[in-house]
Amino acid sequence: MIFTKKLKTFFLAVLLCFTAGSLFAVEEYVSKVYKEIDIIFVKQADKELANILRENVEDKYYYLMENYTKKKVRRLIIDNEYEFAMTAIYIIIDNNIDGDFEDEDAVDLYAAIAEAYEIQQQYEKEQEEKALAEAAKKEAEKEKILASAQKDYNVVTTSEGKQVYVSSKDERTENYRWNANFGMIDFGIVSANGIDKPLMSEGISLDFTYEYSIPKSVVIGGDLFFDFKFMQFNNGPMEYNFEIAPKVAFPFANKLFFRVGFSNLGVLKNKDETLLAKNKTLAQIQEAMYGNVVSPFLGVQLSNANLGKVGLNLDLNYLFSGLISGDYQGLSLKGSAAIPFAELERVKLVFNIGARDTLLIMSKGGVENHLSAIIGFGVENVIR
């Protein structure tokens, strides 16, 4: 009895071992197919998926492989990878066409994926159109900014070939220049025949310059000057000087101007007989001087020649009214230096030092000279 019981137990154990081995063999085979399917879904290789399912479609465990493939498809749906999900489901449906049953679950899943895929495509199309519209808007804004930058800024090309926009500019300031000066000290000295020592007086002055550059052509402009000496020293006369001059410069030398203008150098003589009776010396002095010099003139001018940051100006004029009347030969000379000391966005302030001289050579002999030293402040536009 005991031997028979042990024998039965032995045979049962052997049977269980064979059964277990068979089960483990099935799990190992299916697991290998699963791993191959995993690799196929990573690569999204549709032909390899079709081959492995077709090779195992007659296998009794094919339903496990198919279900595992559907599981992978659902993972793709979660990740919004509809395209390969549709391909994989289509392969499953195609594998079942020749079978005894139709996989309705796969068909429904394919329809759901197709609908989701269409929605996704529509959404992506809308997003793409939105992105293109946004990009076009930004490009238009960029072009507008670039156009504005090219208009308002100077462009410098670096050694690497990149364009850099530096220093604000106004197109008008590229085309014109102006400056105005106020001479707070206008100290004059007059020497003439019959005067033992030079006469001195002091006053104020104003001058203004405007120059406009016509692109690829000439530079035109004008100068205006006025001074008045009202403080007398050493019996000096009261004087005034007015000058206006249109001018033009040519492209080959755009700082060298040719001027045609009008000048009036006036000496205010005292006609008060009482005063003359009391002060014969003053009367004699006043009679020795020529008086008013009213004349057109021709001249040349070097305008705003830069010496570092200092602007230099030099005028030389010939007064030809005396040539017509035969009384005198007249020349006038002016020189000045504008030294900037402060610069704002549109204008800069300058310290102005200058001198003016009018020389009269009398036809009857003798020379009369009117010399002024002018110190003042000015303002001029900034050219970028």
C-alpha positions as CSV (number, residue, x, y, z in Angstrom):
1,M,0.0,0.0,0.0
2,I,2.8,2.3,0.9
3,F,4.7,1.5,-2.2
4,T,1.6,2.0,-4.5
5,K,1.0,5.4,-2.9
6,K,4.6,6.5,-3.5
7,L,4.4,5.3,-7.1
8,K,1.3,7.3,-7.7
9,T,3.0,10.4,-6.2
10,F,6.0,9.9,-8.4
11,F,4.0,9.7,-11.6
12,L,1.9,12.8,-10.6
13,A,5.1,14.7,-10.0
14,V,6.5,13.7,-13.4
15,L,3.3,14.8,-15.0
16,L,3.3,18.1,-13.3
17,C,6.9,18.7,-14.4
18,F,6.1,18.1,-18.0
19,T,3.0,20.3,-17.8
20,A,4.9,23.1,-16.1
21,G,7.6,22.9,-18.7
22,S,5.1,23.2,-21.5
23,L,3.6,26.3,-19.8
24,F,6.9,28.0,-19.3
25,A,7.8,27.2,-23.0
26,V,4.6,29.0,-24.1
27,E,5.3,32.1,-21.9
28,E,8.9,32.3,-23.1
29,Y,7.8,32.2,-26.8
30,V,5.1,34.8,-26.4
31,S,7.4,37.0,-24.3
32,K,9.9,36.9,-27.2
33,V,7.3,38.0,-29.6
34,Y,6.3,40.8,-27.2
35,K,9.8,42.0,-27.1
36,E,10.0,42.0,-30.9
37,I,6.7,44.0,-31.0
38,D,8.2,46.5,-28.5
39,I,11.2,47.1,-30.8
40,I,8.9,47.4,-33.8
41,F,6.8,50.1,-32.1
42,V,9.9,52.1,-31.0
43,K,11.1,52.0,-34.7
44,Q,7.5,52.4,-36.0
45,A,8.4,49.8,-38.6
46,D,5.1,48.9,-40.2
47,K,6.5,46.3,-42.6
48,E,8.1,44.4,-39.7
49,L,4.9,44.5,-37.7
50,A,2.9,43.1,-40.7
51,N,5.5,40.3,-41.1
52,I,5.6,39.2,-37.4
53,L,1.8,39.1,-37.1
54,R,1.4,37.3,-40.5
55,E,3.9,34.7,-39.4
56,N,2.0,34.0,-36.2
57,V,-1.6,34.4,-37.4
58,E,-2.1,30.6,-37.3
59,D,-0.5,30.3,-33.9
60,K,-3.0,29.3,-31.1
61,Y,-1.6,32.1,-29.0
62,Y,-2.0,34.7,-31.8
63,Y,-4.8,36.4,-29.9
64,L,-2.2,37.2,-27.1
65,M,0.1,38.8,-29.7
66,E,-2.8,40.7,-31.2
67,N,-4.0,42.0,-27.8
68,Y,-0.5,43.0,-26.9
69,T,-0.3,45.0,-30.2
70,K,-3.6,46.7,-29.5
71,K,-2.2,47.6,-26.0
72,K,0.7,49.2,-27.7
73,V,-1.7,51.0,-30.1
74,R,-3.6,52.4,-27.1
75,R,-0.3,53.8,-25.7
76,L,0.3,55.5,-29.0
77,I,-3.2,57.1,-28.8
78,I,-2.4,58.4,-25.4
79,D,0.8,59.9,-26.8
80,N,-1.1,61.4,-29.8
81,E,0.8,59.4,-32.3
82,Y,-2.2,58.6,-34.4
83,E,-0.5,57.9,-37.7
84,F,1.4,54.8,-36.7
85,A,-1.5,53.7,-34.5
86,M,-3.8,53.7,-37.5
87,T,-1.2,51.8,-39.5
88,A,-0.9,49.1,-36.8
89,I,-4.7,48.7,-36.4
90,Y,-5.0,48.4,-40.2
91,I,-2.4,45.6,-40.2
92,I,-4.4,43.7,-37.5
93,I,-7.7,44.2,-39.5
94,D,-5.9,43.0,-42.7
95,N,-4.6,39.9,-41.0
96,N,-8.2,39.0,-40.0
97,I,-9.8,39.5,-43.4
98,D,-9.0,35.9,-44.5
99,G,-10.0,34.4,-41.1
100,D,-13.2,33.0,-39.8
101,F,-14.1,36.2,-37.8
102,E,-14.0,39.9,-38.1
103,D,-12.2,41.8,-35.3
104,E,-14.9,44.3,-34.6
105,D,-12.9,45.8,-31.7
106,A,-10.1,46.6,-34.1
107,V,-12.5,48.1,-36.7
108,D,-14.0,50.3,-34.0
109,L,-10.6,51.3,-32.7
110,Y,-9.5,52.2,-36.3
111,A,-12.6,54.4,-36.8
112,A,-11.9,56.2,-33.4
113,I,-8.3,56.7,-34.3
114,A,-9.1,58.0,-37.7
115,E,-11.5,60.6,-36.2
116,A,-9.0,61.6,-33.6
117,Y,-6.3,61.8,-36.3
118,E,-8.5,64.1,-38.4
119,I,-9.2,66.3,-35.4
120,Q,-5.5,66.5,-34.7
121,Q,-4.6,67.3,-38.3
122,Q,-7.2,70.1,-38.3
123,Y,-5.8,71.4,-35.1
124,E,-2.3,71.3,-36.4
125,K,-3.3,73.0,-39.6
126,E,-5.0,75.8,-37.6
127,Q,-1.9,76.1,-35.4
128,E,0.4,76.2,-38.5
129,E,-1.8,78.9,-40.1
130,K,-1.8,80.8,-36.9
131,A,2.0,80.5,-36.6
132,L,2.5,81.6,-40.2
133,A,0.2,84.6,-39.7
134,E,2.1,85.4,-36.5
135,A,5.5,85.0,-38.3
136,A,4.2,87.2,-41.2
137,K,3.1,89.8,-38.7
138,K,6.5,89.8,-36.9
139,E,8.3,89.9,-40.2
140,A,6.2,92.9,-41.3
141,E,7.0,94.6,-37.9
142,K,10.6,93.7,-38.3
143,E,10.7,95.2,-41.8
144,K,9.0,98.3,-40.5
145,I,11.5,98.6,-37.6
146,L,14.4,98.1,-40.0
147,A,13.1,100.7,-42.4
148,S,12.7,103.1,-39.5
149,A,16.2,102.2,-38.2
150,Q,17.8,102.8,-41.6
151,K,16.0,106.2,-41.7
152,D,16.8,107.2,-38.1
153,Y,20.2,105.6,-37.5
154,N,23.6,105.4,-39.1
155,V,24.5,101.9,-40.3
156,V,28.0,100.6,-39.7
157,T,29.2,97.2,-41.2
158,T,31.5,95.3,-38.9
159,S,34.6,93.3,-40.0
160,E,32.4,90.1,-39.7
161,G,30.0,91.6,-42.3
162,K,27.2,92.3,-39.8
163,Q,25.3,95.6,-39.9
164,V,25.1,97.5,-36.7
165,Y,22.8,100.5,-36.2
166,V,24.5,103.3,-34.2
167,S,23.8,106.9,-33.3
168,S,20.4,108.4,-33.9
169,K,20.1,110.7,-36.9
170,D,17.6,112.9,-38.5
171,E,17.6,112.9,-42.3
172,R,17.2,116.7,-42.1
173,T,20.3,117.2,-40.0
174,E,22.2,115.2,-42.7
175,N,21.0,117.8,-45.2
176,Y,21.4,121.1,-43.4
177,R,23.6,122.9,-40.9
178,W,22.9,126.1,-38.9
179,N,24.6,128.0,-36.1
180,A,23.9,131.2,-34.3
181,N,26.3,133.2,-32.1
182,F,25.9,136.1,-29.7
183,G,29.0,138.1,-29.1
184,M,28.9,139.5,-25.6
185,I,32.2,141.3,-26.1
186,D,32.8,143.1,-29.4
187,F,35.9,145.2,-28.8
188,G,36.7,147.5,-31.7
189,I,39.9,149.5,-32.6
190,V,39.9,152.1,-35.4
191,S,43.0,153.6,-36.9
192,A,43.0,156.3,-39.6
193,N,45.0,159.2,-41.0
194,G,44.9,162.2,-38.8
195,I,44.3,160.2,-35.6
196,D,47.2,160.2,-33.2
197,K,46.3,157.0,-31.5
198,P,43.7,154.2,-32.2
199,L,40.1,154.8,-31.1
200,M,38.4,152.1,-29.0
201,S,34.8,151.1,-28.4
202,E,32.9,148.1,-27.3
203,G,29.5,146.6,-28.0
204,I,27.6,143.4,-28.9
205,S,27.2,141.3,-32.1
206,L,24.9,138.7,-33.6
207,D,25.5,136.3,-36.5
208,F,23.7,133.5,-38.1
209,T,24.7,130.9,-40.7
210,Y,22.5,128.4,-42.6
211,E,23.7,125.8,-45.2
212,Y,21.6,123.3,-47.1
213,S,23.0,120.4,-49.0
214,I,21.1,119.3,-52.1
215,P,21.9,115.6,-52.5
216,K,24.5,114.9,-55.2
217,S,24.5,118.6,-56.1
218,V,25.5,121.9,-54.6
219,V,25.4,123.4,-51.1
220,I,23.5,126.6,-50.8
221,G,23.1,128.9,-47.8
222,G,23.5,132.4,-46.4
223,D,25.2,134.4,-43.7
224,L,23.9,137.3,-41.6
225,F,25.9,139.5,-39.3
226,F,25.2,142.6,-37.2
227,D,27.2,144.4,-34.5
228,F,26.8,147.7,-32.7
229,K,29.5,149.4,-30.7
230,F,27.9,151.8,-28.2
231,M,30.5,152.1,-25.4
232,Q,33.2,154.7,-26.3
233,F,36.7,154.7,-24.9
234,N,39.4,157.2,-25.8
235,N,37.0,159.3,-27.9
236,G,36.2,156.2,-30.0
237,P,33.2,156.4,-32.4
238,M,29.9,154.6,-32.2
239,E,29.9,152.0,-35.0
240,Y,27.6,149.5,-36.6
241,N,28.3,146.8,-39.2
242,F,25.6,145.0,-41.1
243,E,26.3,142.2,-43.6
244,I,24.2,139.7,-45.5
245,A,25.5,137.2,-48.0
246,P,24.0,134.4,-50.0
247,K,26.5,131.7,-50.9
248,V,27.1,128.5,-52.8
249,A,29.6,125.6,-52.6
250,F,30.2,122.8,-55.2
251,P,30.5,119.1,-54.6
252,F,34.2,118.9,-55.2
253,A,34.8,121.3,-52.2
254,N,31.6,121.5,-50.2
255,K,33.2,123.6,-47.4
256,L,34.5,126.3,-49.8
257,F,31.7,128.8,-50.5
258,F,31.5,131.6,-53.0
259,R,29.6,134.6,-51.7
260,V,27.9,137.7,-53.2
261,G,26.6,140.0,-50.6
262,F,26.0,143.4,-49.2
263,S,27.9,145.2,-46.4
264,N,27.3,148.4,-44.5
265,L,30.0,149.7,-42.1
266,G,28.7,152.8,-40.5
267,V,30.4,155.4,-38.3
268,L,27.8,157.5,-36.3
269,K,29.3,161.1,-36.6
270,N,28.1,163.7,-34.1
271,K,26.6,166.6,-35.9
272,D,25.9,168.6,-32.7
273,E,27.6,171.9,-33.2
274,T,27.7,172.7,-29.5
275,L,29.5,169.5,-28.8
276,L,31.9,170.2,-31.7
277,A,32.6,173.6,-30.3
278,K,33.5,172.2,-26.9
279,N,35.5,169.3,-28.2
280,K,37.4,170.2,-31.2
281,T,39.6,167.1,-30.9
282,L,36.6,164.8,-31.3
283,A,35.3,166.8,-34.3
284,Q,38.7,166.6,-35.9
285,I,38.8,162.9,-35.3
286,Q,35.4,162.3,-36.7
287,E,36.2,164.4,-39.8
288,A,39.3,162.3,-40.3
289,M,37.3,159.1,-40.7
290,Y,35.7,158.2,-44.0
291,G,32.2,157.6,-42.6
292,N,29.7,155.0,-43.9
293,V,31.0,152.3,-46.2
294,V,28.0,150.9,-48.1
295,S,29.0,148.3,-50.7
296,P,28.2,145.1,-52.4
297,F,31.0,142.6,-52.2
298,L,32.3,139.4,-53.7
299,G,34.1,136.8,-51.5
300,V,35.1,133.3,-50.6
301,Q,34.5,131.5,-47.4
302,L,35.9,128.4,-45.7
303,S,33.0,127.2,-43.6
304,N,33.1,124.8,-40.6
305,A,36.5,123.3,-41.4
306,N,37.1,120.8,-38.6
307,L,40.2,120.9,-36.5
308,G,39.4,118.1,-34.1
309,K,36.2,119.1,-32.5
310,V,36.8,122.8,-33.2
311,G,35.0,124.4,-36.2
312,L,37.0,127.0,-38.1
313,N,35.6,129.7,-40.3
314,L,37.4,132.2,-42.6
315,D,35.9,134.9,-44.9
316,L,37.7,137.1,-47.4
317,N,35.7,139.8,-49.3
318,Y,36.3,142.5,-51.8
319,L,34.1,145.7,-51.5
320,F,33.8,147.0,-55.0
321,S,31.6,150.1,-54.3
322,G,34.8,152.1,-53.7
323,L,36.2,150.9,-57.0
324,I,33.1,152.4,-58.7
325,S,33.2,155.7,-56.8
326,G,37.0,155.9,-57.0
327,D,37.3,156.9,-53.3
328,Y,38.9,153.7,-51.9
329,Q,39.8,150.1,-52.3
330,G,38.1,148.0,-49.6
331,L,38.8,144.5,-48.2
332,S,37.2,142.7,-45.3
333,L,38.5,139.6,-43.4
334,K,36.8,137.5,-40.8
335,G,38.1,134.5,-38.8
336,S,36.5,132.5,-36.0
337,A,36.8,129.3,-34.0
338,A,33.8,127.5,-32.5
339,I,34.8,125.3,-29.5
340,P,32.0,123.0,-28.3
341,F,31.6,122.5,-24.6
342,A,28.2,120.8,-24.3
343,E,26.1,118.6,-26.6
344,L,22.4,117.8,-26.3
345,E,20.3,115.5,-28.5
346,R,19.7,118.0,-31.3
347,V,22.0,120.9,-30.6
348,K,25.4,121.7,-29.1
349,L,26.7,124.8,-27.3
350,V,29.9,126.4,-28.4
351,F,32.4,129.0,-27.1
352,N,33.1,131.4,-30.0
353,I,36.3,133.4,-30.5
354,G,36.6,135.6,-33.6
355,A,38.0,138.7,-35.3
356,R,36.8,140.9,-38.1
357,D,38.8,143.5,-40.0
358,T,37.8,146.0,-42.7
359,L,40.6,147.8,-44.5
360,L,40.1,150.9,-46.6
361,I,42.9,152.1,-48.8
362,M,42.0,155.7,-49.8
363,S,42.6,156.9,-53.3
364,K,43.9,160.3,-51.9
365,G,46.4,158.4,-49.8
366,G,46.1,157.0,-46.3
367,V,44.7,153.9,-44.8
368,E,41.7,153.4,-42.5
369,N,41.3,150.1,-40.5
370,H,38.4,148.8,-38.5
371,L,39.4,145.8,-36.3
372,S,37.1,143.9,-33.9
373,A,37.8,141.1,-31.5
374,I,34.6,139.2,-30.7
375,I,34.1,136.7,-27.8
376,G,30.7,135.0,-27.3
377,F,28.6,131.9,-27.1
378,G,26.8,130.1,-29.8
379,V,24.4,127.2,-30.5
380,E,24.4,124.9,-33.6
381,N,22.6,121.8,-34.7
382,V,24.2,118.4,-34.2
383,I,25.0,116.5,-37.4
384,R,25.2,112.7,-36.8
